[in-house]
Amino acid sequence: MLSRQIAIIDFGSQYTQLIVRRIRELGYYSRLFQPEELKETGHPAAVILSGGPRSTREEGAPDIDWEWLSSLGVPVLGVCYGMQLLNLKHGGQVSPGTKREYGPAVMTPEGGSALFAGVNASQVWMSHSDTCTALAEETKVIARNADGVPVALQFGPRVFGIQFHPEVSHSHEGSQMLANFIALADDPPRFEMASFKDHLIGEIRKQVGDRKVVCGVSGGVDSTVLAVLLHEAKVPLRAVFVDHGLLRKDEAAEVQANFARLGVPIETVYCADRFLGALAGETDPEKKRKIIGNLFLDVFWDAIGEEVELFAQGTLYPDVIESASSGSIASKIKTHHNRVDRILDLQKEGRVLEPLADLFKDEVRALGAVLGIDHDILWRHPFPGPGLAVRCPGEVTEEKLRIIRECDAIYMERLRETGWYEKVWQAYAALIPVKTVGVKGDERSYEWAISIRAVTSEDAMTADWARLPFEVLASISNEILNNVKGINRVLYDISTKPPASIEWE
């Protein structure tokens, strides 16, 4: 079933993997490929050329072998950069626009193209600076914006280009357009999570062979699903839980209880002093992440007492694309703890196992449900690998961690009591490394401020701040100010992603 796919060529857009996600939501199997990689994989059912940060006019810009691709005879869709590239391949021109177009626009189809079947004038999402300024004679304009500028082109019976991004939620009928495109493919491959689980288990057994696997577990959704998947695959497994002193209140005991419930044995390594010592005096967020990522591996080596034959971790695609370390052309946003140099070195040696690296969080949850993992475990909020260190800007100290833990525990309890915990994607408390003047007991106080954050999201690629009711925020603020020593101010973070990231660091 998985030998064919809807192939997405990655030209580096931060939205590229969202195309994969949308196609899977439509029930079809899709995978991401680098520009030259697809030739090695066989015959795709259809091909989508993604957007990207480069200009087709630049020397060395990402390219595709159009002669080879067109010889496949499959439907092709170019998105943004992909459309401009197709226009060049068909004899058109691409030039700098008079201004960068970013954000919503209205697209109106014309000419009755199959790509827009059932789609009328609709909002789409633009993100480009170049534009197609000249078209080949045989190229048809199939949609324009409100100013009459072409925003969708048809180059052949099943070859299209669109200037906007159908994969983002701000393109209101983007999924319908993708469905129309897939409908033009011959026998497109279906995608079901139960079948995909069997595929993953087969791939894991093939990659592992008779080697021993060490799996890092944190209690979060990703590593928990990974450990249960490896356990079900019946590979030689040692699951190690590192209590690095950067966890939330009572989290270590909760993780141990959850894995006992799942029937997956884990080993616990207590090493808070080691991590806090390594972080002492460090304030740079990138250096903090690398310290934690590299020390995490040291702890594993020390814990197992032998060379790691295969190191498994619950890396998801947002980790990969934000770190831009997988061969992608995408711009780097931040280094994730599981994309540090030592992990990349292990990858070069073929000693890293990352079965979930093509999935989004909601897909991992769906996989976990197929594996029989309990709902309360699957719907824990995401928690970063570096733990509370990324919620503690500046130097990480035990006193700051105490404050964050106590504030976070109060916050989570109130969200659960009010039914908001599962309504938001992620929520947490972060210490603002600034002291402010306040009044406590008729006396002047000079204490820290705490930020509480709650976001809604589908996949962590974009996020909006959650509109928590004022009475809920008031209750949380009052409880924190009355019970957490060292805090005299509570703020609610109303930043979206972008431009802010979900975590503070």
C-alpha positions in Angstrom: 0.0 0.0 0.0 2.8 2.4 0.8 4.9 1.9 -2.3 3.1 4.8 -3.9 2.4 8.1 -2.4 1.4 11.7 -3.0 4.9 13.0 -3.1 5.7 16.5 -1.8 8.9 18.1 -3.0 10.4 20.2 -0.2 11.7 23.5 -1.4 12.1 24.8 2.2 8.8 26.4 3.1 7.9 26.4 6.8 4.5 25.2 5.7 5.7 22.3 3.6 4.8 19.5 6.1 1.4 21.0 6.4 0.7 19.8 2.9 1.5 16.3 4.0 -0.8 16.7 6.9 -3.7 18.0 4.9 -3.4 15.2 2.4 -3.4 12.6 5.2 -6.5 14.3 6.7 -8.1 13.7 3.3 -7.3 10.0 3.8 -4.4 9.6 1.4 -0.8 8.6 2.0 1.7 11.4 1.5 5.4 11.8 2.1 8.0 14.6 1.9 11.1 14.4 -0.4 14.1 16.5 -1.1 14.2 17.7 -4.8 16.6 14.9 -6.0 15.3 12.2 -3.7 12.1 11.2 -5.5 13.9 9.6 -8.4 15.0 6.8 -6.0 11.6 6.0 -4.6 9.7 4.7 -7.5 6.5 6.0 -9.2 4.4 8.5 -7.2 0.7 8.9 -7.7 1.0 12.7 -7.9 3.6 15.3 -7.1 3.3 18.7 -5.3 6.1 21.2 -5.5 6.2 23.2 -2.2 6.9 26.9 -1.5 10.2 28.0 -0.2 12.2 31.0 1.1 14.5 31.3 -1.9 13.9 33.1 -5.2 13.9 31.1 -8.5 16.0 34.0 -9.8 18.9 33.3 -7.5 21.9 31.4 -8.6 21.8 27.9 -7.2 18.1 28.1 -6.3 16.4 24.8 -5.6 15.4 23.1 -8.9 13.7 20.0 -10.2 14.4 17.8 -13.2 11.2 18.7 -15.1 11.9 16.5 -18.1 12.0 13.5 -15.8 9.1 14.6 -13.7 6.9 15.3 -16.7 7.7 11.9 -18.1 5.9 10.2 -15.2 2.6 11.4 -16.5 1.2 12.1 -13.1 -0.6 15.3 -11.8 1.7 18.0 -10.7 0.8 21.0 -8.5 3.3 23.9 -7.8 2.6 26.0 -4.7 4.1 29.5 -4.5 7.8 28.9 -5.3 6.7 25.7 -7.0 4.3 27.7 -9.3 7.1 30.1 -10.2 9.4 27.2 -10.9 6.8 25.6 -13.2 6.3 28.9 -15.0 10.0 29.1 -15.8 10.0 25.4 -16.9 7.2 26.2 -19.3 8.9 29.2 -20.9 7.5 32.0 -18.7 9.3 34.6 -16.6 9.5 35.4 -12.9 10.3 38.9 -11.6 10.4 40.8 -8.3 7.0 42.0 -7.2 6.4 45.7 -6.5 5.9 44.7 -2.8 5.9 41.5 -0.7 2.5 40.0 -0.5 1.8 38.4 2.9 -1.5 37.5 4.4 -5.1 37.1 3.3 -6.3 37.7 -0.3 -9.4 36.9 -2.2 -9.0 34.4 -5.1 -11.7 34.1 -7.8 -11.5 31.0 -10.2 -12.2 31.4 -13.9 -12.4 29.1 -16.8 -13.8 26.1 -15.0 -10.6 24.3 -14.1 -10.9 20.9 -12.3 -8.6 22.2 -9.6 -11.3 24.6 -8.4 -14.4 22.3 -8.7 -16.9 23.4 -6.1 -14.8 26.5 -5.1 -16.1 30.0 -5.6 -14.4 33.3 -4.7 -12.5 32.4 -1.5 -9.9 33.7 1.0 -6.4 32.3 0.4 -3.1 33.0 2.2 -0.2 34.6 0.4 3.5 34.7 1.3 5.7 35.8 -1.6 7.8 38.6 -3.1 8.4 37.3 -6.6 5.6 37.0 -9.2 5.0 35.4 -12.6 5.3 38.4 -14.9 5.1 36.6 -18.3 3.4 33.4 -19.3 4.0 31.0 -22.1 1.3 31.1 -24.8 -0.2 27.7 -23.9 -0.4 28.6 -20.2 -4.0 29.3 -18.9 -4.9 31.7 -16.1 -7.4 29.8 -13.9 -7.8 32.3 -11.0 -7.1 35.9 -10.2 -7.0 38.1 -7.1 -9.2 41.1 -6.4 -6.8 43.3 -8.5 -7.1 41.0 -11.5 -3.5 39.6 -11.0 -3.2 35.8 -11.9 -2.8 33.7 -8.8 -3.4 30.2 -10.4 -2.1 28.8 -13.7 -2.7 25.6 -15.7 0.3 24.4 -17.7 -1.2 21.2 -19.0 -4.2 18.8 -18.6 -3.0 17.9 -15.0 -0.3 20.4 -14.3 -1.1 23.5 -12.2 0.5 26.3 -10.2 -1.0 28.4 -7.4 0.6 31.4 -5.8 -1.1 30.9 -2.5 -0.8 28.3 0.3 -3.8 25.9 0.3 -2.3 23.9 3.2 -2.7 26.7 5.9 -6.1 27.1 7.7 -6.3 30.7 6.5 -6.9 29.4 3.0 -10.6 28.7 3.6 -11.1 26.2 0.8 -7.6 24.9 0.6 -8.4 21.3 1.5 -11.1 21.2 -1.2 -8.5 22.4 -3.8 -6.1 19.6 -2.6 -8.9 17.1 -2.8 -9.7 18.2 -6.3 -6.0 17.8 -7.3 -5.7 14.3 -5.8 -8.9 13.3 -7.6 -7.0 13.7 -10.8 -4.5 11.0 -9.8 -4.8 7.4 -10.9 -5.6 5.1 -7.9 -4.1 7.4 -5.2 -3.0 5.5 -2.1 -5.2 5.6 1.0 -3.9 6.4 4.5 -5.3 4.8 7.7 -3.6 5.0 11.0 -4.2 1.3 11.9 -2.4 0.3 8.6 0.3 2.9 9.1 1.0 1.4 12.6 1.6 -2.0 11.0 3.9 -0.3 8.4 5.9 1.5 11.2 6.3 -1.7 13.1 7.6 -3.5 10.0 10.0 -0.6 9.3 11.2 -0.6 12.9 11.9 -4.4 12.9 13.8 -4.0 9.6 15.9 -1.1 10.9 16.6 -2.6 14.3 17.4 -6.2 13.3 19.1 -7.8 16.3 20.5 -4.6 17.7 19.6 -3.3 21.2 17.5 -0.1 21.3 17.7 2.5 24.1 14.7 4.7 24.2 14.5 8.0 26.1 11.1 8.5 27.7 9.9 11.7 29.4 6.2 10.9 30.0 5.2 13.2 27.2 2.9 12.0 24.4 5.7 11.6 21.8 8.1 9.5 23.8 5.3 7.5 25.4 3.8 6.5 22.0 7.3 5.7 20.8 8.1 3.4 23.7 4.7 1.6 23.4 5.3 1.2 19.6 8.7 -0.3 20.2 7.4 -2.5 22.9 4.7 -3.8 20.5 7.3 -4.3 17.8 9.0 -6.7 20.3 12.5 -5.3 19.6 15.2 -5.5 22.4 14.4 -2.4 24.4 15.6 -0.4 27.4 13.4 2.5 28.1 15.2 5.1 30.3 13.6 8.0 32.1 15.9 10.9 33.0 14.8 13.0 35.9 17.1 16.0 35.1 15.6 18.3 37.7 13.8 20.4 35.1 10.4 18.6 35.4 7.1 20.0 36.7 5.9 19.4 40.2 5.5 15.7 41.1 6.1 14.7 37.4 8.6 12.0 38.0 6.2 10.0 40.1 3.4 10.5 37.6 5.5 9.3 34.7 6.6 6.1 36.6 2.9 5.4 37.4 1.8 5.9 33.8 4.4 3.5 32.4 3.5 0.9 35.0 -0.1 1.2 33.8 1.0 0.7 30.2 3.0 -2.3 31.0 6.3 -0.9 29.6 9.2 -1.3 32.1 11.4 1.9 32.5 14.6 2.7 34.3 14.8 6.0 36.1 18.0 8.0 36.3 18.1 10.8 38.9 20.6 13.5 37.9 19.3 16.9 38.7 22.5 18.1 40.2 24.4 17.2 37.1 22.1 19.2 34.8 21.8 22.2 37.1 25.6 22.3 37.5 26.1 22.2 33.7 23.6 25.1 33.3 25.0 27.3 36.0 25.8 30.8 34.8 24.5 30.1 31.2 21.9 32.6 29.9 22.0 32.0 26.1 19.0 30.0 25.1 20.7 28.2 22.2 23.6 27.2 24.4 21.2 26.0 27.2 19.4 23.8 24.7 22.7 22.3 23.4 24.0 21.7 27.0 20.9 19.8 27.9 20.8 17.9 24.6 24.4 16.7 24.8 24.3 16.0 28.6 21.1 14.0 28.0 23.2 11.7 25.8 26.0 11.5 28.4 23.4 10.4 30.9 22.2 7.6 28.6 25.7 6.4 28.0 26.4 6.3 31.7 23.1 4.7 32.5 23.4 1.7 30.2 27.1 1.1 30.7 27.7 0.0 27.1 27.8 1.4 23.6 24.4 2.4 22.3 23.6 0.3 19.2 20.4 2.3 18.4 19.2 5.4 20.1 15.4 5.9 19.8 13.7 9.3 20.4 10.2 10.7 19.8 11.2 13.4 17.3 8.3 14.9 15.4 8.4 16.8 12.2 8.0 20.3 13.7 11.3 19.6 15.6 13.0 18.7 12.4 11.8 21.6 10.3 12.4 24.3 13.0 15.9 23.0 13.5 16.3 22.8 9.7 18.8 19.9 10.2 17.3 17.1 8.1 18.7 18.2 4.7 15.8 20.6 4.3 16.2 23.9 2.6 14.1 25.5 5.3 15.5 28.4 7.5 16.6 27.5 11.0 14.3 28.8 13.8 15.8 27.2 16.9 17.8 24.1 17.7 15.7 21.4 19.3 17.3 19.3 22.0 17.0 16.2 19.8 18.7 17.8 16.8 22.0 18.7 18.5 25.3 17.8 16.8 25.8 14.5 18.7 22.4 13.3 17.5 23.3 14.3 14.0 26.6 12.4 14.3 24.7 9.3 15.4 22.4 9.7 12.5 25.3 9.6 10.1 26.4 6.4 11.7 22.9 4.9 11.3 22.4 4.7 15.0 19.3 6.8 15.5 15.7 5.5 15.3 13.0 8.1 14.9 9.8 6.4 13.7 7.6 9.4 14.4 9.7 12.0 12.6 7.2 12.5 9.7 4.2 12.9 12.0 2.5 15.9 13.7 1.3 15.8 17.3 -2.3 15.0 16.5 -1.2 12.1 14.3 0.9 10.8 17.1 -2.1 10.9 19.4 -4.1 9.0 16.8 -1.4 6.4 16.6 -1.4 6.2 20.4 -5.1 5.6 20.4 -4.6 2.7 17.9 -1.9 1.3 20.3 -4.4 1.4 23.1 -2.8 4.2 25.2 -5.2 5.7 27.7 -6.9 9.1 26.9 -5.5 11.0 29.9 -1.9 10.1 28.9 -2.4 10.9 25.2 -3.9 14.3 26.0 -1.2 15.6 28.3 0.0 19.0 27.0 3.2 19.0 25.1 6.3 19.4 27.3 9.6 20.4 25.9 12.6 18.0 26.1 14.7 20.7 27.9 12.0 21.0 30.4 11.5 24.1 32.5 14.8 25.4 31.3 13.0 26.9 28.3 10.5 28.5 30.6 13.2 30.1 32.7 14.9 32.9 30.6 18.3 33.7 31.8 20.2 31.5 34.3 18.4 28.4 35.5 18.4 28.1 39.4 16.7 25.9 41.8 14.8 28.8 43.3 13.5 29.9 39.9 12.5 26.3 39.1 10.6 26.1 42.5 8.6 29.2 41.6 7.8 28.0 38.1 6.7 24.5 39.4 4.4 26.0 42.0 2.8 28.5 39.6 2.4 25.9 36.9 0.8 23.4 39.3 -1.8 25.9 40.3 -2.4 26.9 36.7 -2.9 23.3 35.5 -5.2 22.5 38.4 -7.5 25.5 37.6 -7.6 24.6 33.9 -8.7 21.1 34.7 -11.3 22.2 37.2 -12.8 24.7 34.7 -12.7 22.2 31.7 -10.2 24.3 29.8 -7.2 21.9 30.0 -8.3 19.9 26.9 -9.7 22.9 25.1 -6.2 24.4 24.6 -3.2 22.9 22.9 -0.7 23.8 25.5 -0.5 25.9 28.6 2.3 26.7 31.1 3.8 29.2 33.4 7.1 30.9 32.6 9.2 33.1 34.9 9.9 36.6 33.6 13.5 37.4 34.7 12.5 40.9 35.9 11.6 41.9 39.5 8.8 44.4 40.0 7.6 46.5 42.9 4.4 45.4 44.7 2.7 45.6 48.1 2.2 42.6 50.3 0.8 43.0 53.9 1.1 46.8 53.7 4.8 46.4 52.9 6.8 47.0 49.8 7.7 43.8 47.9 10.3 43.4 45.1 9.7 40.1 43.5 9.5 38.2 40.2 6.7 38.4 37.6 5.2 35.2 36.2 3.8 34.8 32.7 1.0 32.3 32.1 0.4 31.2 28.5 -2.3 29.1 26.8 -2.4 28.5 23.0 -4.7 26.8 20.5 -3.1 25.0 17.6 -3.5 22.1 15.3 0.1 21.1 14.8 2.4 23.7 16.6 3.5 25.2 13.3 1.1 28.1 14.0 -0.7 29.0 17.2 -3.1 31.6 18.6 -3.5 32.6 22.3 -6.4 31.0 24.0 -9.3 33.3 25.0 -9.6 32.1 28.6 -12.5 33.7 30.5 -11.6 36.6 32.7 -13.0 34.8 35.8 -10.7 31.9 35.2 -7.7 34.2 34.7 -8.6 36.1 37.9 -8.9 32.8 39.9 -5.4 31.7 38.6 -3.8 35.0 39.3 -5.3 35.3 42.8 -4.2 31.7 43.7 -0.6 32.3 42.5 -0.2 35.6 44.2 -1.5 34.3 47.5 0.4 31.0 47.6 3.7 31.3 45.7 6.5 32.9 47.5 8.6 35.2 45.3 5.8 36.3 42.9 4.0 39.6 43.1 2.8 40.0 39.5 1.0 37.7 37.0 0.7 38.4 33.3 -1.2 36.6 30.5 0.8 36.1 27.3 -1.4 37.0 24.2 1.3 36.5 21.6 0.6 34.4 18.4 3.0 32.1 16.6 4.4 33.6 14.5 5.9 36.0 15.4 6.4 34.5 18.9 7.2 30.8 19.4 5.1 28.8 21.7 7.8 28.4 24.3 9.8 31.4 25.6 13.1 29.9 24.6 
